Amino acid sequence: MGWLERFEEPVAGVAARSRGAQWARAAVARITTPLLPDDYLHLANPLWSARELRGKVVSVTAETEDSATIRIRPGWGFSFDYQPGQYVGIGVLMEGRWTWRSYSLTSVPVTAGGRDDRIISITVKAMPEGFLSSHLVNGLRPGTVVRLAAPRGEFVLPAPLPAKVLFATAGSGITPIMAMLRTIRHRGQRTDIRLVHSAPSEGDLLFADELAALAADGLIDLHLQYTRTDGQLTADRFAEVVPDWRDRQTWACGPAGFLDSVQSMFAAAGVDDALHIERFALERGAVGARGGTVTFGRSGAKTPADGATTLLEAGESAGVLMPFGCRMGICQSCVVMLDQGCVRDLRSGVEHVEGERIQTCVSVAAGDCTLDV
């Protein structure tokens, strides 16, 4: 929407005999209608906001048949001094409400030097059960304004780089590692890097050309495991591919089963302190999925919810006004009192009972429960 359309928005549905009359009516409406500071900022630029971080989609580029890289130009207030390996929250307006997920940044931080385009990127794989991920890959259009949450995460490289590094990834777990590799290349750094990556087939491999170029340049020693033809990367196979894995500082990212296998291998060898793991978002339903009827005490509204639907999502689907912020369990904006029943934290599996304060964005019903909302 251009500035003229935004200026005339208060009287957009009112008929006028001329454009001049429409302008006059819009001016009166703007003068007499109370506006928040954010409203004035939005009139000047849709990316300016005193209350939230925003960004505009610059491009959506296919990587494979079911994945795409999305480049976003953040607006006022976004900090570009993030570290490669961190993730960013993105909110997209869908069917009248903002839907949020977090994705690893794949762009090189501005602070890496020599880069000042003020654009970030994420690479998203459309999941069959992922409503937002499918929209980001197949439905998002350049020019769309999205909401952003500040970059966060501890899955980062130390400075200086270790003498020997192992990256163990599977599927879209390559995304945070790609940001690390791009930054290492951009800074002109060199160290002994072994990258072991699993994908179902060649057609499913993200960043195929770039990984091949990094290997040809000698920046990484690359092993690709195509599981449909080569089988799973078992502990024995892993030891064959990386004989000195016990001597390497390791960063691992991928599906829960893959990470559990890697974690068990390092623990059995007594070197689990050399392993750094990034688990994507919430492993919904992974621990004792139950669900139940959620009651919102102040309004009396009730809604059934399964063991994979957060209490925040359940409330919004029932039309209950719920407090929220990052929607990732970080900012504490969604904390409410659990009046009755039991809920489960999706991140840890820990159950909370009545009288405790809970985060609705990362908690699900573990039986019938009542919230003080």
C-alpha positions as CSV (number, residue, x, y, z in Angstrom):
1,M,0.0,0.0,0.0
2,G,1.5,3.4,-1.0
3,W,1.5,6.5,1.2
4,L,-1.5,8.0,-0.6
5,E,-3.6,4.9,0.0
6,R,-2.6,4.8,3.6
7,F,-3.4,8.5,4.0
8,E,-7.0,7.9,2.6
9,E,-7.5,4.6,4.4
10,P,-9.9,6.1,7.1
11,V,-12.3,7.1,4.3
12,A,-11.5,4.4,1.8
13,G,-15.1,3.0,1.9
14,V,-16.8,6.4,1.6
15,A,-17.9,7.7,-1.8
16,A,-16.6,11.1,-2.9
17,R,-17.5,13.3,-5.9
18,S,-13.8,14.1,-6.6
19,R,-10.3,13.2,-5.6
20,G,-10.0,16.6,-4.0
21,A,-13.0,15.9,-1.8
22,Q,-11.6,12.6,-0.8
23,W,-8.3,14.2,0.2
24,A,-10.1,16.8,2.3
25,R,-12.2,14.2,4.0
26,A,-9.1,12.1,4.7
27,A,-7.3,15.1,6.1
28,V,-10.1,15.8,8.5
29,A,-10.3,12.1,9.5
30,R,-6.5,12.1,10.2
31,I,-6.7,15.3,12.3
32,T,-9.7,14.2,14.3
33,T,-8.9,10.5,14.8
34,P,-6.6,9.6,17.7
35,L,-3.4,7.9,16.5
36,L,-0.6,6.1,18.3
37,P,3.0,7.0,17.5
38,D,3.2,3.8,15.6
39,D,0.4,4.9,13.3
40,Y,2.4,8.0,12.2
41,L,5.5,5.9,11.7
42,H,3.5,3.4,9.6
43,L,2.3,6.3,7.4
44,A,5.8,7.3,6.6
45,N,7.2,3.7,6.2
46,P,5.5,0.4,6.8
47,L,8.7,-1.0,8.2
48,W,9.0,1.6,11.0
49,S,7.5,0.7,14.3
50,A,8.2,1.6,17.9
51,R,6.5,-1.5,19.2
52,E,7.8,-4.4,17.0
53,L,10.4,-5.4,14.5
54,R,9.3,-5.6,10.9
55,G,10.8,-6.6,7.6
56,K,9.9,-6.7,3.9
57,V,10.4,-9.8,1.8
58,V,12.9,-9.0,-1.0
59,S,12.9,-12.3,-2.8
60,V,11.9,-16.0,-2.6
61,T,14.2,-18.3,-4.4
62,A,13.7,-22.0,-4.8
63,E,16.5,-24.3,-3.5
64,T,14.8,-27.7,-4.1
65,E,11.3,-28.7,-5.0
66,D,10.1,-28.2,-1.4
67,S,12.5,-25.5,-0.1
68,A,13.3,-21.9,-0.7
69,T,15.6,-19.1,0.5
70,I,13.7,-16.0,1.6
71,R,15.6,-12.7,1.7
72,I,14.2,-10.0,4.0
73,R,15.1,-6.4,4.5
74,P,14.5,-5.6,8.2
75,G,13.2,-2.2,9.2
76,W,14.0,0.1,12.0
77,G,15.4,-1.4,15.3
78,F,16.7,-4.7,13.9
79,S,20.2,-5.6,15.2
80,F,22.5,-6.9,12.5
81,D,25.3,-8.0,15.0
82,Y,23.9,-11.5,15.2
83,Q,26.2,-14.5,15.1
84,P,26.2,-17.2,12.4
85,G,24.2,-20.2,13.7
86,Q,21.6,-18.1,15.5
87,Y,17.9,-18.1,14.5
88,V,15.3,-15.4,13.9
89,G,11.5,-15.5,14.6
90,I,9.3,-14.6,11.7
91,G,5.6,-13.8,11.9
92,V,3.3,-13.8,8.8
93,L,-0.3,-12.6,8.7
94,M,-2.4,-15.6,7.7
95,E,-6.2,-15.8,7.8
96,G,-6.4,-12.8,10.0
97,R,-3.8,-13.7,12.6
98,W,-0.1,-13.6,12.9
99,T,1.5,-17.1,12.7
100,W,5.1,-17.4,14.1
101,R,7.9,-19.8,13.7
102,S,11.7,-19.6,14.1
103,Y,14.3,-20.4,11.4
104,S,18.1,-20.4,11.3
105,L,19.7,-17.4,9.6
106,T,21.7,-18.4,6.5
107,S,23.0,-14.9,5.8
108,V,26.5,-13.5,6.7
109,P,26.2,-11.0,9.6
110,V,27.0,-7.4,8.7
111,T,29.6,-7.4,11.4
112,A,31.6,-10.0,9.5
113,G,33.0,-7.1,7.5
114,G,32.7,-5.9,4.0
115,R,28.9,-6.4,3.8
116,D,26.4,-3.7,4.4
117,D,23.3,-4.6,2.3
118,R,21.1,-4.8,5.5
119,I,19.4,-7.9,4.2
120,I,19.0,-11.2,6.1
121,S,18.0,-14.6,4.7
122,I,16.4,-17.8,6.0
123,T,16.1,-21.1,4.1
124,V,12.9,-23.0,4.7
125,K,11.8,-26.5,3.9
126,A,8.1,-27.1,3.5
127,M,6.9,-29.7,5.9
128,P,3.8,-31.8,5.2
129,E,2.4,-30.8,8.6
130,G,3.8,-27.3,8.5
131,F,1.1,-24.8,7.7
132,L,3.5,-21.8,7.8
133,S,6.5,-23.4,6.2
134,S,4.5,-24.5,3.2
135,H,3.2,-20.9,2.9
136,L,6.7,-19.4,3.1
137,V,8.0,-21.7,0.4
138,N,5.0,-21.7,-2.0
139,G,2.8,-18.7,-1.1
140,L,5.0,-15.8,0.2
141,R,5.5,-13.0,-2.3
142,P,8.1,-10.3,-2.5
143,G,6.9,-7.1,-0.9
144,T,5.1,-8.8,1.9
145,V,5.7,-7.1,5.3
146,V,6.4,-9.6,8.1
147,R,7.1,-9.3,11.8
148,L,10.5,-10.3,13.2
149,A,11.9,-11.4,16.5
150,A,15.5,-10.5,17.4
151,P,18.1,-13.1,16.5
152,R,18.9,-15.5,19.4
153,G,20.6,-18.8,20.1
154,E,23.7,-20.3,21.6
155,F,24.6,-22.6,18.6
156,V,27.5,-20.5,17.5
157,L,31.3,-20.9,16.8
158,P,33.9,-19.7,19.3
159,A,36.6,-17.3,18.5
160,P,39.2,-18.2,17.5
161,L,38.0,-21.3,15.6
162,P,39.0,-24.7,16.9
163,A,41.9,-26.5,15.2
164,K,39.6,-29.3,14.2
165,V,35.9,-28.9,13.5
166,L,33.2,-31.4,12.6
167,F,29.8,-30.4,11.3
168,A,27.2,-33.3,11.5
169,T,23.9,-32.4,9.9
170,A,20.9,-34.0,8.3
171,G,18.1,-32.5,6.2
172,S,17.4,-28.8,6.8
173,G,19.9,-29.0,9.7
174,I,22.5,-27.7,7.3
175,T,21.0,-24.2,7.4
176,P,22.7,-22.8,10.6
177,I,26.0,-24.5,9.4
178,M,25.7,-22.8,6.1
179,A,25.7,-19.4,7.8
180,M,28.8,-20.5,9.7
181,L,30.6,-21.7,6.5
182,R,29.7,-18.5,4.6
183,T,31.0,-16.4,7.4
184,I,34.2,-18.4,7.6
185,R,34.7,-18.0,3.9
186,H,33.8,-14.3,4.0
187,R,36.4,-13.6,6.7
188,G,39.1,-15.6,4.9
189,Q,39.5,-18.0,7.8
190,R,40.9,-21.5,7.5
191,T,40.8,-24.5,9.8
192,D,40.4,-28.2,9.5
193,I,36.6,-28.6,8.8
194,R,34.9,-32.0,8.1
195,L,31.2,-31.7,7.1
196,V,29.1,-34.9,7.1
197,H,25.6,-34.3,5.8
198,S,22.7,-36.7,5.3
199,A,19.8,-36.1,2.8
200,P,17.3,-38.6,1.3
201,S,18.6,-38.0,-2.3
202,E,20.6,-35.6,-4.5
203,G,17.3,-33.8,-5.3
204,D,16.8,-33.1,-1.6
205,L,20.2,-31.6,-1.0
206,L,20.1,-27.9,0.0
207,F,22.9,-25.7,-1.2
208,A,24.3,-28.4,-3.5
209,D,26.4,-26.2,-5.8
210,E,27.7,-24.0,-3.0
211,L,28.8,-27.0,-0.9
212,A,30.6,-28.5,-3.9
213,A,32.3,-25.1,-4.4
214,L,33.4,-25.0,-0.8
215,A,34.8,-28.5,-1.1
216,A,36.6,-27.7,-4.3
217,D,38.1,-24.6,-2.7
218,G,39.5,-26.7,0.2
219,L,37.5,-25.0,2.9
220,I,35.7,-28.2,3.9
221,D,36.2,-31.9,3.6
222,L,32.7,-33.0,2.5
223,H,30.9,-36.3,2.9
224,L,27.3,-36.6,1.6
225,Q,25.2,-39.6,2.7
226,Y,22.1,-40.2,0.5
227,T,20.0,-42.3,2.8
228,R,17.7,-43.8,0.1
229,T,20.7,-45.4,-1.6
230,D,23.5,-45.4,1.0
231,G,21.4,-46.1,4.1
232,Q,21.4,-44.3,7.4
233,L,24.5,-42.8,8.9
234,T,25.0,-45.4,11.7
235,A,27.6,-45.0,14.5
236,D,29.9,-47.5,12.7
237,R,29.6,-45.7,9.4
238,F,30.2,-42.4,11.1
239,A,33.4,-43.7,12.6
240,E,34.5,-44.8,9.1
241,V,33.7,-41.5,7.5
242,V,35.4,-39.4,10.3
243,P,38.0,-41.7,12.1
244,D,39.1,-38.8,14.3
245,W,35.6,-37.6,15.4
246,R,36.5,-37.9,19.1
247,D,39.2,-35.2,18.6
248,R,37.0,-32.7,16.9
249,Q,34.7,-30.0,18.3
250,T,31.4,-30.9,16.8
251,W,28.3,-28.9,15.9
252,A,25.3,-31.1,15.0
253,C,21.8,-30.1,13.8
254,G,19.0,-32.1,12.2
255,P,15.9,-34.2,13.0
256,A,15.5,-35.5,16.6
257,G,16.3,-39.1,15.7
258,F,19.6,-38.1,14.0
259,L,20.6,-35.9,17.0
260,D,19.7,-38.6,19.5
261,S,22.0,-41.0,17.7
262,V,24.9,-38.5,17.6
263,Q,24.4,-37.6,21.2
264,S,24.5,-41.2,22.3
265,M,27.6,-41.9,20.4
266,F,29.5,-39.0,21.9
267,A,28.2,-39.8,25.4
268,A,29.3,-43.4,25.1
269,A,32.8,-42.3,24.1
270,G,33.0,-39.8,27.0
271,V,33.4,-36.8,24.8
272,D,29.9,-35.3,25.0
273,D,31.4,-32.0,26.2
274,A,32.8,-31.5,22.7
275,L,29.3,-31.8,21.2
276,H,27.1,-28.7,20.5
277,I,23.5,-29.5,19.4
278,E,20.8,-27.4,17.9
279,R,17.3,-28.9,18.0
280,F,14.8,-27.2,15.7
281,A,11.8,-25.5,17.3
282,L,9.4,-27.7,19.2
283,E,9.4,-31.5,18.8
284,R,5.7,-31.5,19.1
285,G,4.1,-34.7,20.4
286,A,7.5,-36.2,21.1
287,V,6.8,-36.7,24.8
288,G,3.5,-38.1,26.1
289,A,1.1,-36.3,23.9
290,R,-2.3,-36.2,25.6
291,G,-4.3,-33.0,25.1
292,G,-7.6,-32.1,26.7
293,T,-10.2,-29.4,27.1
294,V,-8.8,-26.0,27.7
295,T,-11.0,-23.6,29.6
296,F,-10.3,-19.9,29.7
297,G,-11.5,-18.8,33.2
298,R,-12.3,-15.2,32.7
299,S,-14.5,-15.6,29.6
300,G,-15.6,-19.2,30.2
301,A,-14.7,-20.2,26.7
302,K,-13.7,-23.8,26.2
303,T,-11.9,-25.6,23.3
304,P,-10.5,-29.1,22.8
305,A,-6.8,-29.2,22.1
306,D,-4.5,-32.1,21.2
307,G,-1.0,-32.7,22.6
308,A,0.7,-30.8,19.7
309,T,-1.4,-27.6,19.8
310,T,0.0,-24.9,22.2
311,L,-2.3,-23.2,24.7
312,L,-1.7,-19.9,22.9
313,E,-2.8,-21.4,19.6
314,A,-5.8,-23.0,21.3
315,G,-6.9,-19.7,22.7
316,E,-6.5,-17.9,19.5
317,S,-8.6,-20.5,17.6
318,A,-11.3,-20.1,20.3
319,G,-11.3,-16.3,19.8
320,V,-9.7,-15.6,23.2
321,L,-7.4,-12.6,23.4
322,M,-4.1,-14.0,24.5
323,P,-1.0,-12.1,25.5
324,F,2.1,-13.1,23.4
325,G,5.4,-11.8,22.2
326,C,8.1,-13.9,20.6
327,R,6.0,-17.1,20.5
328,M,9.2,-19.1,21.0
329,G,9.4,-19.4,24.8
330,I,11.9,-16.6,25.2
331,C,10.4,-13.2,26.0
332,Q,7.9,-14.3,28.8
333,S,5.2,-12.1,27.4
334,C,2.7,-15.0,27.3
335,V,3.0,-16.1,30.9
336,V,-0.4,-16.7,32.7
337,M,-1.5,-18.6,35.8
338,L,-2.7,-22.2,35.5
339,D,-5.8,-22.3,37.7
340,Q,-6.6,-26.0,37.3
341,G,-5.2,-29.1,35.7
342,C,-1.9,-29.9,34.2
343,V,0.1,-28.7,31.2
344,R,3.3,-29.9,29.6
345,D,6.3,-27.8,28.3
346,L,7.0,-28.9,24.7
347,R,10.7,-28.1,25.0
348,S,11.5,-30.2,28.1
349,G,8.5,-32.4,28.7
350,V,8.2,-31.0,32.3
351,E,4.7,-30.9,33.5
352,H,3.2,-27.9,35.5
353,V,0.2,-28.1,37.8
354,E,-2.3,-25.6,39.1
355,G,-1.0,-22.6,40.9
356,E,2.1,-22.3,38.7
357,R,2.7,-19.7,36.1
358,I,3.2,-21.1,32.6
359,Q,4.2,-19.9,29.1
360,T,1.3,-20.6,26.8
361,C,3.4,-20.4,23.6
362,V,5.4,-23.5,24.5
363,S,2.9,-25.4,26.6
364,V,0.2,-27.9,25.7
365,A,-2.7,-29.5,27.6
366,A,-1.8,-32.6,29.6
367,G,-5.4,-33.4,30.4
368,D,-8.2,-30.8,31.0
369,C,-7.0,-27.5,32.3
370,T,-8.1,-24.0,33.1
371,L,-6.1,-20.8,32.5
372,D,-6.5,-17.4,34.2
373,V,-7.2,-15.6,30.9
